[in-house]
Amino acid sequence: MKSYIVTKDADVLAPDWLTVRINYKSIKYIYEFKDGHAVLKGVRIGSEIAEIGDEILFDGKRLSVERR
């Protein structure tokens, strides 16, 4: 089981097992705009959103979110 704790720079430093699964439909990065620039809010996996500080788990087949 692999895990990753979402940080504010997850879109740049995410592990390979997560970045290869970003398909911009069911799994994507969620941004919000503050003072004219985009800030990462979290990662959307299906209908769940892993916010900063939450943990994303990968068991070899599925991604899941564990709240802090």
Biopython code that builds the backbone (N, CA, C, O; Angstrom):
import numpy as np
from Bio.PDB.StructureBuilder import StructureBuilder

atoms = [
    (1, "MET", "N", (0.862, -1.172, 0.000)),
    (1, "MET", "CA", (0.000, 0.000, 0.000)),
    (1, "MET", "C", (0.902, 1.226, 0.000)),
    (1, "MET", "O", (1.782, 1.367, 0.849)),
    (2, "LYS", "N", (0.672, 2.098, -0.953)),
    (2, "LYS", "CA", (1.418, 3.343, -1.048)),
    (2, "LYS", "C", (0.527, 4.472, -0.542)),
    (2, "LYS", "O", (-0.696, 4.425, -0.675)),
    (3, "SER", "N", (1.159, 5.485, 0.036)),
    (3, "SER", "CA", (0.382, 6.613, 0.533)),
    (3, "SER", "C", (1.108, 7.915, 0.226)),
    (3, "SER", "O", (2.327, 7.947, 0.057)),
    (4, "TYR", "N", (0.322, 8.988, 0.159)),
    (4, "TYR", "CA", (0.859, 10.318, -0.098)),
    (4, "TYR", "C", (-0.004, 11.323, 0.633)),
    (4, "TYR", "O", (-1.227, 11.297, 0.501)),
    (5, "ILE", "N", (0.607, 12.203, 1.399)),
    (5, "ILE", "CA", (-0.107, 13.273, 2.087)),
    (5, "ILE", "C", (-0.105, 14.494, 1.178)),
    (5, "ILE", "O", (0.954, 14.966, 0.765)),
    (6, "VAL", "N", (-1.274, 14.995, 0.873)),
    (6, "VAL", "CA", (-1.431, 16.116, -0.051)),
    (6, "VAL", "C", (-0.842, 17.380, 0.570)),
    (6, "VAL", "O", (-1.185, 17.754, 1.692)),
    (7, "THR", "N", (0.049, 18.032, -0.175)),
    (7, "THR", "CA", (0.660, 19.277, 0.256)),
    (7, "THR", "C", (0.243, 20.394, -0.688)),
    (7, "THR", "O", (-0.411, 20.142, -1.700)),
    (8, "LYS", "N", (0.617, 21.622, -0.363)),
    (8, "LYS", "CA", (0.210, 22.750, -1.201)),
    (8, "LYS", "C", (0.906, 22.757, -2.553)),
    (8, "LYS", "O", (0.481, 23.489, -3.447)),
    (9, "ASP", "N", (1.963, 21.965, -2.735)),
    (9, "ASP", "CA", (2.637, 21.868, -4.028)),
    (9, "ASP", "C", (2.531, 20.464, -4.613)),
    (9, "ASP", "O", (3.460, 19.995, -5.271)),
    (10, "ALA", "N", (1.420, 19.798, -4.382)),
    (10, "ALA", "CA", (1.202, 18.428, -4.851)),
    (10, "ALA", "C", (1.167, 18.330, -6.365)),
    (10, "ALA", "O", (1.517, 17.286, -6.916)),
    (11, "ASP", "N", (0.756, 19.383, -7.052)),
    (11, "ASP", "CA", (0.714, 19.334, -8.506)),
    (11, "ASP", "C", (2.111, 19.280, -9.121)),
    (11, "ASP", "O", (2.257, 18.908, -10.285)),
    (12, "VAL", "N", (3.134, 19.645, -8.357)),
    (12, "VAL", "CA", (4.520, 19.620, -8.845)),
    (12, "VAL", "C", (5.278, 18.424, -8.276)),
    (12, "VAL", "O", (6.067, 17.806, -8.990)),
    (13, "LEU", "N", (5.057, 18.087, -7.012)),
    (13, "LEU", "CA", (5.863, 17.079, -6.332)),
    (13, "LEU", "C", (5.143, 15.759, -6.062)),
    (13, "LEU", "O", (5.627, 14.965, -5.255)),
    (14, "ALA", "N", (4.024, 15.501, -6.697)),
    (14, "ALA", "CA", (3.284, 14.267, -6.464)),
    (14, "ALA", "C", (4.086, 13.063, -6.964)),
    (14, "ALA", "O", (4.850, 13.187, -7.921)),
    (15, "PRO", "N", (3.921, 11.904, -6.329)),
    (15, "PRO", "CA", (4.646, 10.707, -6.780)),
    (15, "PRO", "C", (4.137, 10.220, -8.136)),
    (15, "PRO", "O", (3.038, 10.573, -8.564)),
    (16, "ASP", "N", (4.948, 9.412, -8.798)),
    (16, "ASP", "CA", (4.613, 8.935, -10.145)),
    (16, "ASP", "C", (3.323, 8.132, -10.186)),
    (16, "ASP", "O", (2.563, 8.249, -11.147)),
    (17, "TRP", "N", (3.052, 7.314, -9.164)),
    (17, "TRP", "CA", (1.850, 6.488, -9.184)),
    (17, "TRP", "C", (0.577, 7.328, -9.142)),
    (17, "TRP", "O", (-0.486, 6.855, -9.543)),
    (18, "LEU", "N", (0.670, 8.556, -8.665)),
    (18, "LEU", "CA", (-0.486, 9.456, -8.667)),
    (18, "LEU", "C", (-0.565, 10.261, -9.963)),
    (18, "LEU", "O", (-1.648, 10.415, -10.528)),
    (19, "THR", "N", (0.560, 10.770, -10.433)),
    (19, "THR", "CA", (0.537, 11.624, -11.619)),
    (19, "THR", "C", (0.134, 10.875, -12.884)),
    (19, "THR", "O", (-0.472, 11.475, -13.771)),
    (20, "VAL", "N", (0.448, 9.588, -12.999)),
    (20, "VAL", "CA", (0.053, 8.839, -14.195)),
    (20, "VAL", "C", (-1.446, 8.569, -14.227)),
    (20, "VAL", "O", (-1.988, 8.224, -15.277)),
    (21, "ARG", "N", (-2.122, 8.722, -13.090)),
    (21, "ARG", "CA", (-3.565, 8.480, -13.038)),
    (21, "ARG", "C", (-4.417, 9.738, -13.168)),
    (21, "ARG", "O", (-5.645, 9.654, -13.201)),
    (22, "ILE", "N", (-3.777, 10.903, -13.242)),
    (22, "ILE", "CA", (-4.517, 12.148, -13.433)),
    (22, "ILE", "C", (-5.066, 12.148, -14.857)),
    (22, "ILE", "O", (-4.301, 12.211, -15.819)),
    (23, "ASN", "N", (-6.382, 12.078, -14.993)),
    (23, "ASN", "CA", (-6.997, 12.047, -16.322)),
    (23, "ASN", "C", (-7.931, 13.230, -16.555)),
    (23, "ASN", "O", (-8.585, 13.297, -17.596)),
    (24, "TYR", "N", (-8.007, 14.158, -15.612)),
    (24, "TYR", "CA", (-8.770, 15.402, -15.714)),
    (24, "TYR", "C", (-10.270, 15.200, -15.863)),
    (24, "TYR", "O", (-10.976, 16.141, -16.224)),
    (25, "LYS", "N", (-10.782, 13.991, -15.594)),
    (25, "LYS", "CA", (-12.221, 13.775, -15.526)),
    (25, "LYS", "C", (-12.599, 13.279, -14.140)),
    (25, "LYS", "O", (-13.300, 13.976, -13.406)),
    (26, "SER", "N", (-12.152, 12.098, -13.774)),
    (26, "SER", "CA", (-12.493, 11.573, -12.451)),
    (26, "SER", "C", (-11.414, 11.861, -11.421)),
    (26, "SER", "O", (-11.704, 11.913, -10.225)),
    (27, "ILE", "N", (-10.167, 12.050, -11.864)),
    (27, "ILE", "CA", (-9.073, 12.383, -10.956)),
    (27, "ILE", "C", (-8.395, 13.637, -11.484)),
    (27, "ILE", "O", (-7.848, 13.634, -12.587)),
    (28, "LYS", "N", (-8.430, 14.717, -10.692)),
    (28, "LYS", "CA", (-7.822, 15.962, -11.151)),
    (28, "LYS", "C", (-7.487, 16.861, -9.972)),
    (28, "LYS", "O", (-7.949, 16.647, -8.852)),
    (29, "TYR", "N", (-6.676, 17.867, -10.251)),
    (29, "TYR", "CA", (-6.313, 18.864, -9.256)),
    (29, "TYR", "C", (-7.385, 19.943, -9.215)),
    (29, "TYR", "O", (-7.893, 20.355, -10.258)),
    (30, "ILE", "N", (-7.731, 20.404, -8.016)),
    (30, "ILE", "CA", (-8.722, 21.458, -7.826)),
    (30, "ILE", "C", (-7.990, 22.718, -7.354)),
    (30, "ILE", "O", (-7.259, 22.690, -6.364)),
    (31, "TYR", "N", (-8.197, 23.813, -8.075)),
    (31, "TYR", "CA", (-7.557, 25.082, -7.745)),
    (31, "TYR", "C", (-8.609, 26.103, -7.336)),
    (31, "TYR", "O", (-9.771, 26.020, -7.736)),
    (32, "GLU", "N", (-8.176, 27.071, -6.526)),
    (32, "GLU", "CA", (-8.994, 28.240, -6.235)),
    (32, "GLU", "C", (-8.133, 29.469, -6.509)),
    (32, "GLU", "O", (-6.909, 29.422, -6.390)),
    (33, "PHE", "N", (-8.773, 30.543, -6.869)),
    (33, "PHE", "CA", (-8.045, 31.762, -7.199)),
    (33, "PHE", "C", (-8.080, 32.729, -6.031)),
    (33, "PHE", "O", (-9.148, 33.109, -5.551)),
    (34, "LYS", "N", (-6.890, 33.123, -5.579)),
    (34, "LYS", "CA", (-6.751, 34.091, -4.491)),
    (34, "LYS", "C", (-5.865, 35.223, -4.975)),
    (34, "LYS", "O", (-4.724, 35.002, -5.380)),
    (35, "ASP", "N", (-6.390, 36.424, -4.931)),
    (35, "ASP", "CA", (-5.640, 37.622, -5.306)),
    (35, "ASP", "C", (-4.998, 37.510, -6.683)),
    (35, "ASP", "O", (-3.884, 37.992, -6.889)),
    (36, "GLY", "N", (-5.685, 36.882, -7.619)),
    (36, "GLY", "CA", (-5.217, 36.851, -8.996)),
    (36, "GLY", "C", (-4.319, 35.686, -9.370)),
    (36, "GLY", "O", (-3.875, 35.615, -10.516)),
    (37, "HIS", "N", (-4.032, 34.769, -8.455)),
    (37, "HIS", "CA", (-3.233, 33.614, -8.831)),
    (37, "HIS", "C", (-3.869, 32.331, -8.288)),
    (37, "HIS", "O", (-4.609, 32.358, -7.305)),
    (38, "ALA", "N", (-3.565, 31.214, -8.945)),
    (38, "ALA", "CA", (-4.175, 29.939, -8.596)),
    (38, "ALA", "C", (-3.428, 29.282, -7.439)),
    (38, "ALA", "O", (-2.198, 29.245, -7.414)),
    (39, "VAL", "N", (-4.199, 28.765, -6.480)),
    (39, "VAL", "CA", (-3.656, 28.056, -5.329)),
    (39, "VAL", "C", (-4.310, 26.678, -5.298)),
    (39, "VAL", "O", (-5.526, 26.569, -5.452)),
    (40, "LEU", "N", (-3.518, 25.628, -5.101)),
    (40, "LEU", "CA", (-4.049, 24.279, -5.056)),
    (40, "LEU", "C", (-4.938, 24.100, -3.833)),
    (40, "LEU", "O", (-4.528, 24.387, -2.708)),
    (41, "LYS", "N", (-6.157, 23.624, -4.062)),
    (41, "LYS", "CA", (-7.103, 23.385, -2.973)),
    (41, "LYS", "C", (-7.101, 21.912, -2.569)),
    (41, "LYS", "O", (-7.278, 21.592, -1.394)),
    (42, "GLY", "N", (-6.902, 21.014, -3.538)),
    (42, "GLY", "CA", (-6.881, 19.592, -3.245)),
    (42, "GLY", "C", (-6.879, 18.762, -4.511)),
    (42, "GLY", "O", (-6.715, 19.279, -5.616)),
    (43, "VAL", "N", (-7.066, 17.459, -4.328)),
    (43, "VAL", "CA", (-7.109, 16.507, -5.436)),
    (43, "VAL", "C", (-8.467, 15.821, -5.398)),
    (43, "VAL", "O", (-8.876, 15.286, -4.367)),
    (44, "ARG", "N", (-9.156, 15.841, -6.524)),
    (44, "ARG", "CA", (-10.471, 15.202, -6.599)),
    (44, "ARG", "C", (-10.302, 13.787, -7.132)),
    (44, "ARG", "O", (-9.723, 13.583, -8.199)),
    (45, "ILE", "N", (-10.807, 12.813, -6.388)),
    (45, "ILE", "CA", (-10.768, 11.408, -6.786)),
    (45, "ILE", "C", (-12.195, 10.902, -6.774)),
    (45, "ILE", "O", (-12.765, 10.657, -5.711)),
    (46, "GLY", "N", (-12.770, 10.745, -7.948)),
    (46, "GLY", "CA", (-14.174, 10.360, -8.040)),
    (46, "GLY", "C", (-15.048, 11.464, -7.501)),
    (46, "GLY", "O", (-15.057, 12.569, -8.043)),
    (47, "SER", "N", (-15.786, 11.184, -6.440)),
    (47, "SER", "CA", (-16.651, 12.199, -5.844)),
    (47, "SER", "C", (-16.058, 12.780, -4.561)),
    (47, "SER", "O", (-16.663, 13.661, -3.950)),
    (48, "GLU", "N", (-14.883, 12.301, -4.145)),
    (48, "GLU", "CA", (-14.237, 12.786, -2.933)),
    (48, "GLU", "C", (-13.143, 13.792, -3.268)),
    (48, "GLU", "O", (-12.521, 13.716, -4.328)),
    (49, "ILE", "N", (-12.916, 14.718, -2.374)),
    (49, "ILE", "CA", (-11.829, 15.684, -2.544)),
    (49, "ILE", "C", (-10.858, 15.515, -1.386)),
    (49, "ILE", "O", (-11.231, 15.639, -0.220)),
    (50, "ALA", "N", (-9.598, 15.228, -1.728)),
    (50, "ALA", "CA", (-8.531, 15.150, -0.731)),
    (50, "ALA", "C", (-7.945, 16.547, -0.598)),
    (50, "ALA", "O", (-7.242, 17.020, -1.490)),
    (51, "GLU", "N", (-8.235, 17.200, 0.512)),
    (51, "GLU", "CA", (-7.730, 18.547, 0.740)),
    (51, "GLU", "C", (-6.297, 18.476, 1.252)),
    (51, "GLU", "O", (-5.778, 17.391, 1.514)),
    (52, "ILE", "N", (-5.668, 19.621, 1.392)),
    (52, "ILE", "CA", (-4.294, 19.673, 1.885)),
    (52, "ILE", "C", (-4.253, 19.098, 3.296)),
    (52, "ILE", "O", (-5.019, 19.513, 4.165)),
    (53, "GLY", "N", (-3.357, 18.143, 3.519)),
    (53, "GLY", "CA", (-3.239, 17.463, 4.797)),
    (53, "GLY", "C", (-3.884, 16.093, 4.815)),
    (53, "GLY", "O", (-3.575, 15.284, 5.689)),
    (54, "ASP", "N", (-4.779, 15.808, 3.867)),
    (54, "ASP", "CA", (-5.396, 14.485, 3.771)),
    (54, "ASP", "C", (-4.417, 13.515, 3.114)),
    (54, "ASP", "O", (-3.445, 13.928, 2.482)),
    (55, "GLU", "N", (-4.688, 12.231, 3.273)),
    (55, "GLU", "CA", (-3.799, 11.199, 2.741)),
    (55, "GLU", "C", (-4.492, 10.456, 1.607)),
    (55, "GLU", "O", (-5.661, 10.084, 1.717)),
    (56, "ILE", "N", (-3.761, 10.245, 0.516)),
    (56, "ILE", "CA", (-4.254, 9.466, -0.609)),
    (56, "ILE", "C", (-3.579, 8.105, -0.542)),
    (56, "ILE", "O", (-2.353, 8.020, -0.465)),
    (57, "LEU", "N", (-4.377, 7.035, -0.570)),
    (57, "LEU", "CA", (-3.861, 5.673, -0.488)),
    (57, "LEU", "C", (-4.049, 4.972, -1.827)),
    (57, "LEU", "O", (-5.063, 5.162, -2.500)),
    (58, "PHE", "N", (-3.057, 4.153, -2.213)),
    (58, "PHE", "CA", (-3.113, 3.386, -3.454)),
    (58, "PHE", "C", (-2.760, 1.943, -3.132)),
    (58, "PHE", "O", (-1.663, 1.663, -2.648)),
    (59, "ASP", "N", (-3.694, 1.017, -3.400)),
    (59, "ASP", "CA", (-3.472, -0.388, -3.067)),
    (59, "ASP", "C", (-3.056, -1.233, -4.265)),
    (59, "ASP", "O", (-3.049, -2.461, -4.175)),
    (60, "GLY", "N", (-2.714, -0.608, -5.373)),
    (60, "GLY", "CA", (-2.338, -1.330, -6.572)),
    (60, "GLY", "C", (-3.428, -1.307, -7.628)),
    (60, "GLY", "O", (-3.148, -1.497, -8.812)),
    (61, "LYS", "N", (-4.677, -1.073, -7.212)),
    (61, "LYS", "CA", (-5.802, -1.012, -8.134)),
    (61, "LYS", "C", (-6.598, 0.264, -7.990)),
    (61, "LYS", "O", (-7.004, 0.859, -8.988)),
    (62, "ARG", "N", (-6.828, 0.693, -6.762)),
    (62, "ARG", "CA", (-7.716, 1.832, -6.523)),
    (62, "ARG", "C", (-7.051, 2.906, -5.673)),
    (62, "ARG", "O", (-6.160, 2.632, -4.870)),
    (63, "LEU", "N", (-7.509, 4.126, -5.875)),
    (63, "LEU", "CA", (-7.105, 5.259, -5.049)),
    (63, "LEU", "C", (-8.223, 5.538, -4.054)),
    (63, "LEU", "O", (-9.400, 5.452, -4.403)),
    (64, "SER", "N", (-7.865, 5.870, -2.826)),
    (64, "SER", "CA", (-8.863, 6.230, -1.833)),
    (64, "SER", "C", (-8.323, 7.399, -1.004)),
    (64, "SER", "O", (-7.123, 7.676, -0.997)),
    (65, "VAL", "N", (-9.236, 8.072, -0.308)),
    (65, "VAL", "CA", (-8.890, 9.251, 0.481)),
    (65, "VAL", "C", (-9.119, 8.949, 1.945)),
    (65, "VAL", "O", (-10.157, 8.409, 2.326)),
    (66, "GLU", "N", (-8.137, 9.304, 2.766)),
    (66, "GLU", "CA", (-8.262, 9.179, 4.217)),
    (66, "GLU", "C", (-8.152, 10.575, 4.813)),
    (66, "GLU", "O", (-7.156, 11.269, 4.607)),
    (67, "ARG", "N", (-9.156, 10.976, 5.538)),
    (67, "ARG", "CA", (-9.185, 12.311, 6.133)),
    (67, "ARG", "C", (-8.182, 12.431, 7.252)),
    (67, "ARG", "O", (-7.816, 11.437, 7.880)),
    (68, "ARG", "N", (-7.729, 13.662, 7.505)),
    (68, "ARG", "CA", (-6.752, 13.880, 8.567)),
    (68, "ARG", "C", (-7.334, 13.687, 9.922)),
    (68, "ARG", "O", (-6.633, 13.836, 10.923)),
]
sb = StructureBuilder()
sb.init_structure("model")
sb.init_model(0)
sb.init_chain("A")
sb.init_seg("    ")
for serial, (resi, resn, name, xyz) in enumerate(atoms, 1):
    if name == "N":
        sb.init_residue(resn, " ", resi, " ")
    sb.init_atom(name, np.array(xyz, "f"), 0.0, 1.0, " ", f" {name:<3s}", serial, name[0])
structure = sb.get_structure()
